């Protein structure tokens, strides 16, 4: 009995859509993450930030483990989340930080 090779899903999707392997893997990752994130967002309408963050990071880690998403994308997401929760990036974007 042959097992399912999840790592080939992104490659096969890229072949079927006539796009590259990396683009197929990223598209497969987005589909996989949407399958888990949309129900969480609809079920937690009042405060979806923390449940969506845990679900999104968990599904992103699964996508990296399946080989669909490059590991450096996960690193960028972790750095972005840390900056947003520390307030540094939020102050930089809104213009409330530093300077005068």
N, C-alpha and C positions, 0 to 999 in steps of 0.2 A: 504494500500500500504506500503510495507516494504522499509526501506531506505537501503542504501549501507553502510556497516560497514568497512571503510577503515582500521581500526586498525587490522582487521583479515587477510588482504592480506598477510602480512609477515608470519603469522602463517600458513596459507594455503599453501603458497609457500614452507615453511619448511617441511610441511607434504608431499607434492607432490614430493619433491626432496629427502626426507628421511634425512634431516639435522635438526638441532635444531631450536627452535623458534627464538633465537637471530641471528643465521646465516641467517635464512630466512628473518628476518627483515632488516638486513644489506644489503643483496642482493637486496631486494625490494627497499631499499633506493638508492642503487647505480643505479639501473635501472631507478628509478624516476628522480634522479639527472642528469643522462645522457640524458634523454629526453629533458631537458631544457638547459643543458650546451653545448651539441654538436652544436645545431643550433646557439647559441650565439658565440661560437668559430669560426664557419665558416663564420658568417656574419661580425664579427669584426676582420678581419685578421690582420690589421695593428697594432692595440693596444687593444688586448683582455683582458688585466689584470683587469681593473676596471669593465667593464660589466660582465665578467665572475665571478668576486668576488661577486658582488651584486646578480647575478643569483644563484650562488652556495650557498651562505649563505641563501638566501631566500628559496631555495629548501631544504636545510638542516634543516631549522627551520620547514618547512612543514613536513618533515619526522619525526622530533621529536614530533611534534604535533599529527601526525597520530599514533605514538607509534611504529614506525618501527625501529628507531635509538635511542639508549640510550642518555640521555641528557649530560652525561659526554663526549661523543665524540664531541658534539657541543662545549662544553667548551674548549676542547683541540684544536679544529680547530680555535676558536677565539683567544686563546693564541698564537698559531703558526702564524696566520696572523699578529697579533699585533707585535710579535717579528721580523718577516721578514720585515715588513714595518718600524720598528724602526731602523733596521740595525744591531742590536745586534747579532741576529742569523746568519745573512749574513756574518758579520765579523768573527764570530766564525767558520763558515764552511769554509770560504776562507782563514782563517789564518791571516787576516789583523789586528785583534784586539789584544789589551793588550800585556803583557809580557815584551818585551825588549824595 
